[in-house]
Each structure stands twice: as structure tokens, then as C-alpha cells.
Amino acid sequence: MNYELILPANVSALLARLKGAGFSAYVVGGCVRDSLMGFEPHDWDICTSALPEQMQSVFSGLRTVETGLKHGTLTVVMDHVPYEVTTYRIDGDYTDHRHPDSVRFVDDLTQDLARRDFTVNAMAWSPDTGLADPFDGRRDLSAGLIRCVGEPEQRFEEDALRVLRALRFASVYGFAIEPATASALRAKAPDLKLVAGERVREELLKLLCGKSVGQILREYPEVLAEIIPEIRPMIGYDQQNHHHSFDLWEHTVRGVEGVPADPVLRLAMLLHDTGKPAVRTTDEKGEGHYKGHPKVSEEIARRTAESLHLDNAFRDRLCTLVLHHDTPLRTQSGEINTDRSFLLRRLNIFGEENLRTLFLIHCSDRIATGYSTPEREKARLAERMAALDALLAEQPCFTLKDLAVNGRDLTAVGLKGKAVGEALQSLLEAVMDGRVQNEKAALLLSLDHKSKDNDSDNE
């Protein structure tokens, strides 16, 4: 059966140039896979029988970048979009577990496809000859199966990141992993330690945001533990706590599944209870307690952020969410706290974005205990969000910059040094508690009364 792919005009033009010069050329890899699945490809790669120096001649007059000529790759830029064009090749050994030590250029497409990672990525297509699929990638695509091209252990030996890529594809597309491929990736998982953190980061975050993330986390926790070692003691860990009906790893997986597919949220839920095994105490009844685990989890999150080379903004937000995932958002009686003053103080501490995110985390964390229903927790979440929406619609004061007075105003009435900052903070708390209106005259009058009260206390 032939399959028709709709190519962007620039891609068609590049293929036509190569064909016109007497070379064979195909779009290849992920763009073919995604097109056959009905998705719009993020980028389009081309493979060709043209040698690197021949490609340079074919594409003369176009902007080109010599990104990897020794490996046969030339990048052609059209309308500000880069397209990688690579000569058919056979790879030599991979002593660094990432790049081939050498390549040999060939004029046979099948030999080129044979070096690729998975069958679903080893397909090529040309407008003239249609789909080239020597390793049955289309069949595996239809079956929802990730299978290595050739010998699985050799594929993972060449580039250890492929271990994580297999899990990422399975998570994102909802695929299963073929048994021999699964066995090999488990065996080669320790080699992930050899992979640069930024490469691991990209695959891990995509994996966590996949629609089948729960399935992958349940089936391959020991692989994830090669990236984040603190996961290992969580696997099968009996919490022995009456608030939890699942072991620690199952609770974590459910927590990850329960938040939106946002990289920060998903990683925060993966790490939020990593500190529990290190702080556990057991009372005389055999009940497990985990006092202080958010702080230990935050320290683990910080180390993880460093190993993954996360940027500062991502790291800081991640650590804030992990540290405060257990921060009480209820009254002492256990009811949802939508009190105005309470919400304003939480906004002051976390800001709107993080507070909303903590609401989502609390909801997922509660459901993942197994002792509350999704319906109940989602109703509570909706109540919290509605209360926050209503409050923010009033444009309330919850930061110092929102106050109707500033440092200059307080200096003008005689305050100096650190007394200015202390007074501003005191006024902000009074406004958030509803004791004073956020108006300049009322705030200064409140300050004057407080000053007089202090003078009386000192007499």
C-alpha cells in the first residue's frame, strides 16, 4: 500500500533540487512517523544519495550551515526554517555512547535506515517512490509498538539516551514496548549515567507529559531511578500510614497522572515525596510518620534540577512547589479555607501562578492517597479557584507594591532606616487582615495611632 504525505513547499523544493541533479532523496524519520499518525511534524529531515560536497553544489544560492559535514549533514535554511539534509551512511562504533567514531557514506537507503533507533523512526518517503519501510515500521506503528531496528542491545549501546527515548515514545503515543526491546533497555539503563544532563532533561520532561506516563512509570521505575536515584527506595515502599492506601511509588504515579501535562507540575509531583524514606519514624502502634519530608524532597528536587541543567526559573518554581506541596490550605476543622485574609496571605507568599498550581497539586495529592474521591477533591478545587477568581477580580492588595503608601511617604512622616520596612510590612498585614483600608490617608492615620500606642506603652 502506498501512503501519500503532504509536504511543505520548501521540503518539496529541496527534494526536487536533489532529484533534478540526479540524486535520490527522501523525507525520513520522525516527520514520516508523525505524518502517518496524522500529526503535523515539528521538523522535516531529508536523506539523500548526494555526498556532502555534492549537496553544497546542489544547494548553492541557498543559505546553508555546515552543522555536521563529517557525518554527512548539511543544514539548509529556507524562509528562516532549518532543514537537515544527510547523506545515506553506515555508522562505525560509538565509543562515547552518543556519536559514531566514523561514518561511511553509501548510496543505499536501506543501509541508512538500518542504523536508526526504532522501526517507527526508520521509514522514508519520496513523492516518486512512496513509502520505504524495510523494517516494518508502519506495521509497528499500527500495532502501537516500539521496537528497535536490528539488535536492541546494540542500538542502546550506541546511544544510551535511546533507553529514555523508547520510554518517551511509549508515553507520548500510548505505545507498548516490544519484549526484546524492553529487556535490552532495562539491561542498558545504567548507561544513562553517561548521558549529558540536558539531553536527559528533554526526554524526561516529554515522557512525564505523555498521555501514558502512568503506564511507563509503573512498568519501568528502575530505569527512572538511574536518572533520579532517590526513586529506588520508593518502589514498593509501604508507607504504613492510615492516610495512604497505596505504596509510595503508586501514590507518586497517581499524583503525576492527576496534574495537567505541564513539565514543572509533573516533575514536582514525581519528586514531592522523594524525601519520605529518609525521614520516616514509626510510633508504638507501627504507624509511619514523615515529619520534615517536604524539606528533604526539596533538597532532592534541587539536586535533580542541577543534574538536569534546568534553568533558574524552572528550578526555583520546582523547588517552591515541592517544598510547599504539603502546606495546609484548610482550616483547623479540615474545611476548605476560602477566607479573604487567608487567600491574600497565601497570594503574598506564593503569587497567583504558584498558588493556583499548589491548589492543583493538593487536589491530585489528596486523590492519590486513595482515601478521597476525584469528585470530592475536584469540587473542592473548583471552590478554591472560584474564591480566588472572585478575590483577584477586586484587584486586592497583597504585595508591598500594591500598598497605597511607599517608603518615601513613611520617610516624609519621620520614619528612618529599617523602621520604614517594618512599618510597610505591618501596614500590608493590616490591609490583608481587613483592619485598614488600602488608602493613603487611612494607612498614615493607622501608622500614627500605632505610634501613639507605642508611646503610651513606653510611659
C-alpha positions in Angstrom: 0.0 0.0 0.0 1.3 3.5 -0.8 0.9 6.4 1.5 0.6 10.0 0.4 2.4 12.6 2.6 1.7 16.3 2.3 5.0 18.1 2.2 5.7 21.7 2.9 6.5 23.7 -0.3 10.1 24.2 0.9 10.7 20.5 1.5 9.3 19.6 -1.9 11.6 22.2 -3.4 14.7 20.7 -1.7 13.7 17.2 -2.8 13.2 18.4 -6.4 16.6 20.1 -6.4 18.3 16.8 -5.4 16.3 14.8 -7.9 17.0 17.3 -10.6 20.7 16.9 -10.0 20.4 13.1 -10.4 20.3 12.0 -6.7 17.7 10.1 -4.8 16.2 11.8 -1.8 13.5 11.1 0.9 12.0 12.7 3.9 12.9 10.5 6.8 12.4 9.6 10.4 10.1 11.4 12.8 8.4 13.5 10.1 7.3 10.4 8.3 6.2 8.7 11.6 4.1 11.8 12.7 2.6 12.3 9.2 1.4 8.7 9.1 -0.1 9.1 12.6 -2.0 12.2 11.4 0.2 14.7 13.4 1.9 17.8 12.0 5.7 17.2 12.1 7.8 19.7 14.1 10.6 19.5 11.6 11.4 17.8 8.3 14.6 15.8 7.8 15.9 14.7 4.4 18.3 11.8 3.5 19.9 11.6 0.1 22.5 9.7 -2.0 24.3 13.0 -2.6 27.6 13.3 -0.9 28.3 16.4 1.3 30.3 18.3 -1.3 27.6 17.4 -3.9 24.9 18.8 -1.6 26.8 22.0 -1.3 26.7 22.3 -5.1 23.1 21.4 -5.3 22.1 24.0 -2.8 24.3 26.8 -3.9 22.5 30.1 -3.8 20.6 29.0 -0.7 21.7 29.7 2.9 23.5 26.7 4.3 25.1 25.8 7.6 27.8 23.2 7.9 26.4 21.6 11.0 27.9 18.2 10.6 29.5 17.7 7.3 31.9 15.0 8.5 28.8 13.0 9.4 27.2 13.9 6.2 24.7 16.5 7.4 24.2 19.9 5.8 21.5 22.3 7.2 19.7 24.3 4.5 17.7 27.4 5.7 14.7 28.5 3.8 12.3 31.2 5.0 14.2 31.1 8.4 13.3 27.4 8.8 16.3 24.9 9.0 16.1 21.6 7.2 18.8 18.9 7.8 19.9 17.0 4.7 22.1 14.0 5.4 23.9 11.6 3.1 23.0 7.9 3.3 25.5 6.4 5.7 26.7 3.5 7.8 27.9 4.3 11.3 31.1 3.0 12.9 31.5 2.2 16.6 30.1 4.5 19.3 32.8 4.6 22.0 31.3 7.7 23.6 27.8 6.2 23.6 26.5 9.1 21.5 28.4 9.8 18.3 29.8 7.3 15.8 33.6 7.3 15.7 33.4 7.2 11.9 30.8 7.1 9.2 30.9 5.5 5.7 28.8 7.1 3.0 26.7 4.7 0.9 24.2 5.1 -1.9 21.7 2.6 -0.5 18.7 3.9 1.5 18.1 0.6 3.4 21.6 0.6 4.8 21.0 4.1 6.1 17.7 3.2 7.7 19.3 0.2 9.3 21.4 2.4 11.6 18.3 4.2 13.1 16.9 3.6 16.6 13.3 2.3 16.3 11.3 0.8 13.4 8.7 3.6 13.6 11.6 6.1 13.0 13.2 4.0 10.2 10.8 4.9 7.4 11.4 7.3 4.5 9.1 8.7 1.8 9.5 10.3 -1.5 6.9 11.7 -3.9 8.2 9.4 -6.7 8.6 6.1 -4.9 6.3 6.4 -1.9 7.0 4.8 1.4 10.3 3.0 2.0 9.8 0.7 5.1 12.3 -2.2 5.1 11.9 -2.8 8.9 8.1 -2.8 9.1 7.8 0.4 10.9 4.3 1.0 9.5 3.2 -2.3 11.0 4.6 -1.5 14.4 3.0 2.0 14.2 -0.4 0.4 13.5 0.2 -2.1 16.4 1.3 0.7 18.8 4.7 -0.9 19.4 8.2 0.5 20.0 10.7 -2.0 18.6 14.5 -1.5 18.0 15.8 -1.8 14.4 18.1 -4.8 14.4 19.7 -5.9 17.7 18.2 -4.0 20.6 21.3 -4.0 22.9 23.5 -2.7 20.1 21.1 0.2 19.4 21.2 1.1 23.1 24.9 0.6 23.3 25.4 3.1 20.5 23.4 5.9 22.3 22.2 5.3 25.9 19.7 8.1 25.5 17.7 5.7 23.3 16.7 3.9 26.6 14.8 7.0 27.6 13.6 7.8 24.1 11.9 4.4 24.0 10.0 5.2 27.2 9.3 8.7 25.9 7.7 7.5 22.7 5.7 4.9 24.5 4.4 7.5 27.0 3.6 10.2 24.4 1.9 7.9 21.9 0.5 5.4 24.3 2.5 2.5 22.8 3.8 -0.7 24.3 7.5 -1.7 24.1 8.3 -4.9 22.3 9.6 -7.5 24.8 13.2 -7.9 23.4 13.5 -4.1 23.3 12.2 -3.8 26.8 14.6 -6.4 28.1 17.5 -4.6 26.5 16.6 -1.2 27.7 16.4 -2.4 31.2 19.8 -4.0 30.9 21.4 -0.9 29.4 19.6 1.6 31.7 22.7 2.1 33.9 24.4 3.7 30.9 22.1 6.7 31.2 24.7 8.0 33.7 26.9 8.5 30.7 24.4 10.9 29.0 24.6 14.7 29.4 22.0 16.1 31.7 20.5 18.4 29.2 19.8 15.5 26.8 18.2 13.5 29.6 16.1 16.5 30.6 14.5 16.9 27.2 13.4 13.3 27.0 12.4 13.0 30.7 10.1 16.1 30.6 8.4 14.9 27.4 8.0 11.4 28.9 6.4 12.9 32.0 3.9 14.9 29.9 2.9 11.9 27.8 -0.7 10.6 27.9 0.5 7.1 29.1 3.0 8.4 31.7 1.4 6.3 34.4 1.9 3.1 32.5 5.6 3.8 31.9 6.3 4.9 35.5 4.6 1.7 36.8 6.5 -0.6 34.4 9.9 1.0 34.3 10.6 2.6 37.7 14.1 1.1 37.9 15.0 2.9 34.7 13.9 6.3 36.1 15.9 5.5 39.2 19.1 5.6 37.1 18.3 9.3 36.5 17.0 10.1 39.9 18.4 7.6 42.4 16.0 8.7 45.2 13.3 6.9 43.3 14.7 3.5 44.0 13.7 3.2 47.7 10.2 4.5 46.8 9.4 1.4 44.7 7.1 -0.8 46.6 7.6 1.2 49.8 4.9 0.5 52.3 4.0 3.9 53.9 2.2 2.2 56.9 0.1 5.3 57.3 -3.6 5.4 57.7 -3.9 8.4 55.3 -2.5 6.3 52.4 -3.9 3.2 50.8 -1.1 2.8 48.2 2.6 2.2 48.4 4.8 5.3 48.0 5.6 4.8 44.3 2.0 4.0 43.3 0.9 7.2 45.2 3.6 9.1 43.3 2.5 7.8 40.0 -1.1 8.6 40.7 -0.1 12.1 41.7 1.8 12.6 38.4 -1.2 11.4 36.5 -3.5 13.8 38.4 -2.0 17.1 37.4 -2.0 18.8 34.0 0.6 17.8 31.5 2.9 20.7 32.3 6.7 19.9 32.8 7.0 21.7 36.1 3.9 20.2 37.7 4.6 16.7 36.5 8.3 16.8 37.7 7.1 18.4 41.0 4.7 15.5 41.6 7.4 13.0 40.7 9.6 14.4 43.4 7.2 15.7 46.0 7.5 12.6 48.3 11.1 11.5 47.5 12.2 12.6 51.0 9.8 10.3 52.8 12.0 7.2 53.2 14.8 9.3 54.7 12.8 10.9 57.5 10.4 8.0 58.5 9.7 7.4 62.1 7.4 4.7 63.5 5.2 5.1 66.6 4.4 2.5 69.1 1.4 1.4 67.0 3.5 0.8 63.9 2.2 3.9 62.2 4.7 5.6 59.8 5.2 9.3 60.1 7.1 11.6 57.8 7.7 14.9 59.5 10.0 17.2 57.6 9.8 15.2 54.3 8.9 18.3 52.2 12.3 19.9 53.0 14.2 16.8 52.2 12.2 16.4 49.0 13.0 20.0 48.1 16.7 19.2 48.5 16.4 16.3 46.2 14.5 18.4 43.7 17.3 21.0 43.8 19.9 18.3 43.1 17.8 16.9 40.3 17.4 20.3 38.8 21.2 20.7 38.8 21.8 17.3 37.2 19.2 18.0 34.5 20.6 21.5 33.9 17.2 23.1 34.4 17.2 26.9 34.1 17.0 29.0 37.2 13.3 30.0 36.8 12.2 26.3 36.3 14.4 25.2 39.2 13.1 27.8 41.6 9.5 27.1 40.8 10.0 23.4 41.0 11.6 23.7 44.4 8.9 26.0 45.7 6.2 23.6 44.7 7.9 20.6 46.2 8.7 22.4 49.4 5.1 23.6 49.9 3.2 20.7 48.4 2.0 19.8 51.9 1.4 23.4 53.1 -2.1 23.5 54.8 -4.8 25.0 52.7 -7.6 24.1 55.1 -9.0 25.4 58.4 -8.2 23.5 61.6 -11.5 21.7 61.3 -10.5 20.4 57.8 -12.8 22.6 55.7 -11.6 24.3 52.6 -10.3 27.7 53.5 -11.6 30.4 51.2 -11.3 33.2 53.8 -10.3 36.5 52.2 -7.4 37.1 54.6 -6.1 33.6 54.3 -6.1 33.8 50.5 -4.4 37.2 50.5 -1.6 35.9 52.7 -1.1 32.9 50.5 -1.0 35.2 47.5 1.6 37.3 49.3 3.7 34.2 49.9 3.4 32.3 46.6 2.0 34.7 44.0 -1.0 33.9 41.8 0.6 31.3 39.5 2.2 29.2 42.2 -0.9 29.4 44.4 -3.1 28.1 41.6 -0.5 25.4 40.9 -0.5 24.4 44.6 -4.2 24.1 44.5 -3.8 21.6 41.6 -1.1 19.7 43.5 -3.2 19.4 46.6 -6.1 18.1 44.6 -4.0 15.4 42.9 -2.1 14.6 46.1 -5.4 14.0 48.0 -6.9 11.8 45.3 -3.7 9.8 45.1 -4.0 8.8 48.7 -6.9 6.5 47.8 -9.0 7.9 50.6 -10.8 10.7 48.8 -12.7 10.6 45.6 -11.9 12.6 42.5 -15.3 14.1 42.6 -14.9 15.4 46.1 -11.4 16.8 45.5 -12.3 18.4 42.2 -15.3 20.1 43.7 -13.0 21.5 46.4 -10.6 22.6 43.8 -13.3 24.4 41.9 -14.4 26.1 45.1 -10.9 27.3 45.8 -10.3 28.6 42.2 -13.7 30.4 42.2 -12.9 32.1 45.5 -9.5 33.1 44.2 -11.0 34.4 40.9 -13.5 36.5 42.8 -10.9 37.9 45.1 -8.5 38.8 42.2 -11.3 40.5 40.3 -11.3 43.1 43.1 -7.6 43.8 42.4 -6.8 43.5 46.1 -3.6 44.5 47.9 -1.3 41.6 48.7 2.2 42.9 48.0 4.1 45.9 49.1 3.9 47.4 45.7 0.1 47.3 45.9 0.1 49.4 49.1 -1.2 53.0 48.7 1.9 54.2 50.6 5.6 53.7 49.9 8.9 54.2 51.6 9.0 57.9 50.6 5.6 58.5 52.3 6.8 57.0 55.5 10.1 58.8 55.4 8.2 62.1 55.0 6.4 61.5 58.3 9.6 60.8 60.2 10.4 57.1 59.9 14.0 56.1 59.2 16.1 53.1 58.4 14.7 49.6 59.0 11.7 51.1 60.7 10.4 52.1 57.2 10.4 48.4 56.0 8.9 47.2 59.3 6.1 49.7 59.1 5.3 48.9 55.4 5.1 45.2 56.3 2.9 45.9 59.3 0.6 48.0 57.1 0.4 45.3 54.4 -0.6 42.7 57.0 -3.3 45.1 58.4 -4.7 45.6 54.9 -4.7 41.8 54.2 -6.5 41.2 57.5 -9.1 43.8 56.7 -8.2 46.0 59.7 -7.3 49.0 57.5 -8.4 50.2 54.1 -5.7 50.4 51.4 -6.0 54.2 51.2 -3.1 56.6 51.8 -4.9 58.7 54.4 -6.2 55.6 56.3 -2.8 53.9 56.3 -0.9 57.0 57.6 -3.6 57.5 60.2 -3.2 53.9 61.3 0.5 54.4 61.5 0.1 57.5 63.6 -2.3 55.6 66.0 0.2 52.8 66.3 3.0 55.2 67.1 0.9 56.9 69.8 0.0 53.5 71.3 3.7 52.6 71.4 4.5 55.9 73.1 1.8 55.2 75.7 3.3 51.7 76.3 6.7 53.3 77.0 5.5 55.9 79.5 
